């Protein structure tokens, strides 16, 4: 036993019998005291750790659990807590203010740049409006009309409209009706040519005098617009075509897993890719938008391509991209400026040097190709649901 061994040790070290004080007993008592204090300390630490654990659980519950009085729905605040230090949204940027340089519409109501408020007659709702030299072309789901500058209503397609588009100079309109009838007309309705196209083909743009066709499962094709009948020559890799006034088109071309911005040369049937101007995320974003409302838009002079994206409208300098491609630099297209905007906000050119879009803080904003910016004032009386009117052939 430990106690007997201690007593023998002390007997060997002393010559007289123990008196009133027993050294071995003292040592044993001290050892037992230290053991007792150690046990007490361990117990105290355990209690403190348990209390801390309860406090930690309470803290975690405060962050991850639903707020008091709320239901059990999973919300942002329930997961991450409410950040009381988050600053309020930044105030609008101080920018010069300019008058609206394009027309604005809300449903069938139209506000023009010369201060008039007009009614777009003949339809109950308006899907799209464009301004051309002859007036305003507009459509609902199945009809196309022209409202002339003098206020006359001219039906262009009376029923079963599938698609329509306008030439860059605003002098021609291509329509697809009854699913397969492709017609080339003036904005006042005079038919110039007509042909038959496959079901599902849509007229989406012009490249010079040629009508650009798109089909979801076939890519791109074109029709000369002359008296000759349409002959199919689809290019499945050519995703989008952005035409020019002189036939100097650019497009988005699928090259393996990449989408590239390319220069196109017009061929008797279709196009030939001549120069790759850049590949990467930005062309892929433009390809995803296709010919929708958030489509990339080429400037009236053909120098720029405005590409909406989740972070802003990027102004691609096509000429600088050609110089970079000629130098063998590779990489994405050359972006000269980025106009901060709402995600995928539409880009509408008001002239060759200015594109309009919608920002988070300043409403409509005008961005110049030189990097300048201005806030654009909406006309008085414009209500929610407004849209900017694209212009073709109008200065």
C-alpha positions in Angstrom: 0.0 0.0 0.0 1.1 3.6 -0.7 0.5 4.6 3.0 2.7 1.7 4.4 5.5 2.5 2.0 5.5 6.1 3.1 5.6 5.2 6.8 8.6 2.9 6.2 10.4 5.6 4.3 10.1 8.1 7.1 11.0 5.5 9.8 14.3 4.9 8.0 15.1 8.7 7.9 14.4 9.5 11.7 16.0 8.2 14.9 13.3 9.0 17.3 9.8 7.8 17.5 7.2 10.1 16.0 5.8 12.5 18.5 2.5 14.3 18.1 3.2 15.0 14.4 3.2 12.1 11.9 5.3 13.1 8.8 3.9 10.3 6.8 0.4 11.3 7.7 1.1 14.9 6.8 2.5 13.8 3.4 -0.5 11.6 2.8 -2.9 14.3 3.8 -1.2 16.8 1.5 -1.3 14.3 -1.4 -5.0 13.7 -0.7 -5.6 17.5 -0.6 -3.9 18.0 -3.9 -6.0 15.2 -5.4 -9.1 16.7 -4.0 -8.3 20.2 -5.3 -7.4 18.8 -8.7 -10.8 17.0 -8.8 -12.5 20.3 -7.7 -10.6 22.2 -10.4 -11.5 19.7 -13.1 -15.2 19.8 -12.0 -15.2 23.6 -12.1 -13.6 23.7 -15.6 -16.1 21.1 -16.8 -19.0 23.3 -15.6 -17.5 26.4 -17.2 -17.1 24.5 -20.5 -20.6 23.3 -20.3 -21.9 26.8 -19.7 -19.8 28.1 -22.6 -21.1 25.4 -24.8 -24.7 26.3 -24.0 -23.8 30.0 -24.7 -22.3 28.9 -28.1 -25.4 26.9 -29.0 -27.5 29.9 -28.1 -25.3 32.2 -30.3 -25.5 29.7 -33.2 -29.3 29.5 -32.8 -29.5 33.3 -32.8 -27.6 33.4 -36.2 -29.1 30.3 -38.0 -32.5 30.0 -36.5 -35.6 32.0 -37.6 -36.1 35.3 -35.8 -38.5 35.4 -32.9 -42.1 35.4 -33.9 -41.3 34.3 -37.4 -42.4 31.0 -39.0 -39.9 28.3 -39.9 -39.3 29.5 -43.5 -35.7 29.6 -44.5 -34.8 33.2 -45.2 -31.6 35.1 -45.9 -31.8 36.6 -42.4 -32.4 33.3 -40.8 -29.3 31.8 -42.4 -26.9 34.7 -42.1 -28.4 37.1 -39.6 -29.3 40.7 -40.2 -26.2 42.8 -40.8 -26.9 46.0 -39.0 -23.7 47.5 -40.4 -24.7 47.2 -44.0 -24.8 50.7 -45.5 -27.9 52.0 -47.3 -27.8 51.9 -51.1 -25.5 54.5 -52.7 -27.3 57.7 -53.7 -27.7 58.4 -57.4 -24.4 59.5 -59.1 -24.1 63.2 -59.8 -24.4 63.3 -63.6 -25.4 65.9 -66.2 -29.0 65.6 -67.2 -30.1 65.4 -70.8 -33.5 65.2 -72.5 -34.7 61.8 -73.7 -33.2 61.4 -77.2 -35.5 58.5 -78.3 -39.2 57.9 -78.1 -40.7 56.0 -75.1 -43.9 53.9 -75.0 -46.0 52.4 -72.3 -48.4 49.9 -73.9 -50.2 51.7 -76.7 -49.2 55.2 -75.4 -46.2 56.8 -77.1 -44.2 59.8 -76.0 -42.1 61.3 -78.9 -38.9 63.3 -78.7 -40.6 66.3 -80.1 -43.0 66.4 -77.1 -46.1 64.7 -78.4 -48.1 62.0 -76.8 -49.7 59.7 -79.3 -51.9 56.6 -79.3 -50.9 53.5 -81.2 -54.2 52.4 -82.7 -55.5 49.1 -84.0 -54.1 46.9 -81.2 -55.0 46.2 -77.6 -51.3 45.7 -76.5 -47.9 46.4 -78.0 -45.1 43.9 -78.0 -42.5 46.1 -79.8 -42.2 49.5 -81.4 -39.5 50.8 -83.7 -39.0 54.3 -85.2 -38.3 54.5 -89.0 -38.3 57.5 -91.3 -41.9 56.9 -92.3 -43.2 56.8 -88.7 -43.6 54.0 -86.1 -43.8 50.3 -86.8 -45.4 48.3 -84.0 -46.9 44.9 -83.4 -48.9 42.8 -81.0 -48.7 39.0 -81.1 -50.0 38.6 -84.7 -50.4 42.0 -86.5 -48.0 44.7 -87.7 -49.0 48.3 -88.3 -47.4 51.6 -89.3 -48.4 54.9 -87.7 -47.2 57.5 -90.1 -45.7 60.9 -89.0 -49.0 62.4 -90.1 -51.1 60.1 -87.9 -52.3 57.7 -90.6 -52.7 54.0 -89.6 -51.5 51.5 -92.3 -51.8 47.7 -91.8 -48.6 45.9 -92.9 -49.6 42.4 -91.8 -53.2 41.9 -90.9 -53.0 38.5 -89.2 -50.9 35.5 -88.4 -47.6 37.4 -88.0 -44.8 35.1 -86.9 -41.8 37.5 -87.1 -40.6 40.8 -88.5 -37.5 42.9 -88.7 -36.3 46.3 -90.1 -33.3 47.1 -92.2 -30.6 49.3 -90.7 -31.6 52.3 -92.7 -35.3 51.8 -91.9 -36.3 51.6 -95.6 -37.3 47.9 -95.7 -39.3 45.5 -93.6 -39.1 41.7 -93.7 -42.1 39.7 -92.3 -42.9 36.1 -91.8 -46.7 35.3 -91.8 -48.7 32.1 -91.8 -45.5 30.4 -90.5 -43.8 30.1 -94.0 -44.5 33.2 -96.1 -41.5 35.5 -96.1 -42.1 38.9 -97.6 -40.0 42.0 -98.2 -42.0 45.3 -98.0 -41.5 49.0 -97.6 -42.6 50.4 -94.2 -45.7 51.7 -95.9 -46.8 48.2 -96.9 -45.7 47.9 -100.6 -44.6 44.4 -101.3 -41.3 44.1 -103.1 -40.6 40.3 -103.1 -42.0 37.1 -101.6 -40.8 33.5 -101.0 -41.4 30.5 -98.9 -39.3 29.4 -96.0 -39.3 26.4 -93.7 -41.6 26.3 -90.8 -39.9 27.8 -87.8 -37.6 30.2 -89.8 -37.7 33.8 -88.5 -36.7 37.0 -90.1 -34.4 38.5 -87.4 -32.1 41.1 -89.1 -30.8 42.6 -92.3 -27.2 42.4 -93.7 -27.3 45.2 -96.2 -30.2 44.3 -98.5 -30.3 40.6 -97.4 -32.7 39.2 -94.9 -31.1 37.3 -92.1 -33.0 34.2 -91.0 -32.7 32.2 -87.8 -34.0 28.8 -86.8 -33.4 27.4 -83.4 -32.3 24.0 -84.6 -30.4 25.1 -87.8 -28.5 28.3 -87.0 -28.4 31.1 -89.5 -29.3 31.6 -93.2 -30.2 34.5 -95.6 -32.4 35.5 -98.5 -31.3 38.0 -101.1 -34.7 39.6 -101.1 -34.8 39.6 -104.9 -37.2 37.8 -107.2 -35.2 34.5 -106.8 -36.8 31.9 -104.5 -35.2 31.2 -101.2 -32.7 28.2 -101.2 -31.7 26.7 -97.9 -28.0 27.0 -96.9 -28.2 27.0 -93.1 -25.0 27.4 -91.0 -25.5 25.7 -87.7 -22.3 27.2 -86.2 -23.3 30.8 -87.0 -25.4 31.6 -84.0 -26.2 35.4 -84.5 -25.6 37.8 -87.3 -25.2 41.6 -86.8 -25.6 43.2 -90.2 -24.1 46.4 -91.5 -25.3 49.0 -94.0 -22.7 47.9 -96.5 -22.8 44.2 -95.9 -19.9 44.3 -93.5 -21.5 41.9 -91.0 -20.1 40.5 -87.8 -21.5 37.5 -86.0 -21.2 35.0 -83.2 -19.7 31.7 -84.3 -19.5 28.5 -82.4 -16.0 27.2 -82.5 -15.7 24.0 -80.5 -16.8 24.8 -77.0 -16.1 28.5 -77.5 -18.3 31.3 -78.9 -16.3 33.8 -80.9 -17.1 37.3 -82.3 -16.1 37.1 -86.0 -16.0 39.2 -89.2 -18.2 37.8 -92.0 -17.9 38.1 -95.7 -21.1 37.8 -97.7 -21.3 34.8 -100.1 -23.9 34.0 -102.8 -25.4 31.7 -100.1 -24.6 32.6 -96.5 -21.4 34.0 -95.1 -17.7 33.1 -94.7 -15.8 33.7 -91.5 -12.8 35.9 -92.3 -11.4 37.1 -88.9 -11.9 36.0 -85.3 -12.2 39.1 -83.3 -12.2 37.5 -79.9 -13.7 34.6 -77.9 -14.8 34.0 -74.3 -17.5 34.9 -71.9 -18.7 38.1 -73.5 -19.5 36.5 -76.9 -21.1 33.6 -75.1 -23.3 36.0 -73.1 -24.4 37.7 -76.4 -25.1 34.3 -78.0 -27.3 33.4 -75.0 -29.4 36.6 -75.5 -29.7 35.9 -79.3 -32.2 38.2 -80.9 -34.2 38.9 -77.7 -34.9 42.2 -76.0 -31.5 42.1 -74.3 -29.7 41.4 -77.6 -26.4 42.9 -78.5 -26.9 46.0 -80.7 -24.5 47.4 -83.3 -24.1 51.1 -83.6 -25.6 52.9 -86.6 -22.1 53.5 -88.1 -21.1 49.8 -87.5 -18.1 50.7 -85.4 -19.4 49.4 -82.0 -21.2 46.5 -80.6 -23.1 47.1 -77.3 -23.4 43.8 -75.4 -25.7 43.7 -72.3 -24.5 41.4 -69.5 -25.3 40.8 -65.8 -22.8 43.5 -64.9 -23.4 46.2 -67.5 -23.5 47.1 -71.1 -20.0 46.5 -72.7 -19.0 48.7 -75.7 -16.9 46.4 -77.9 -14.7 48.4 -80.3 -14.8 46.3 -83.5 -12.0 48.2 -85.2 -9.7 47.8 -82.2 -10.6 44.2 -82.0 -9.6 43.8 -85.7 -6.2 45.5 -84.9 -5.7 43.1 -82.0 -6.6 40.1 -84.1 -4.2 41.2 -86.9 -1.4 41.5 -84.3 -2.0 37.9 -83.1 -2.9 39.0 -79.6 -5.8 36.6 -79.2 -8.0 36.9 -76.2 -11.5 38.4 -75.9 -12.9 41.2 -78.0 -11.6 44.7 -77.1 -14.0 46.4 -74.7 -13.5 50.2 -74.6 -16.0 51.0 -71.9 -18.5 49.4 -69.7 -21.8 51.2 -68.9 -23.0 50.0 -65.4 -26.6 48.9 -65.7 -29.2 46.6 -64.3 -28.5 42.9 -65.2 -29.1 42.3 -68.9 -30.7 45.7 -69.4 -31.4 46.5 -73.1 -29.0 48.6 -75.1 -30.6 51.2 -77.4 -28.5 53.4 -79.7 -29.7 57.0 -80.0 -26.9 57.9 -82.4 -23.6 56.5 -83.6 -21.8 57.7 -80.4 -24.4 57.2 -77.6 -26.1 54.1 -76.2 -28.9 54.2 -73.7 -29.5 51.6 -71.0 -31.1 51.4 -67.5 -28.9 51.8 -64.4 -29.6 50.9 -60.8 -29.3 54.4 -59.4 -29.9 56.9 -62.2 -32.7 55.3 -64.2 -32.1 55.7 -67.9 -28.4 56.5 -68.5 -26.7 57.6 -71.7 -23.2 56.3 -72.3 -20.9 57.7 -74.9 -18.3 55.8 -76.9 -15.8 58.3 -75.4 -16.6 57.1 -71.9 -18.9 60.0 -71.0 -22.1 59.5 -69.2 -25.3 61.4 -68.5 -28.6 60.9 -66.8 -31.6 60.9 -69.1 -34.9 62.4 -68.1 -38.1 60.6 -68.9 -40.9 62.6 -70.4 -43.5 63.9 -68.0 -46.5 61.6 -67.4 -44.7 58.4 -68.3 -45.9 55.6 -66.0 -44.4 52.3 -64.9 -43.8 49.7 -67.6 -42.2 52.0 -70.1 -39.8 50.9 -72.8 -37.3 52.7 -75.1 -38.0 52.7 -78.8 -35.2 51.6 -81.1 -34.5 53.8 -84.1 -33.5 52.7 -87.7 -32.5 55.3 -90.3 -33.5 58.2 -88.0 -30.7 60.7 -87.0 
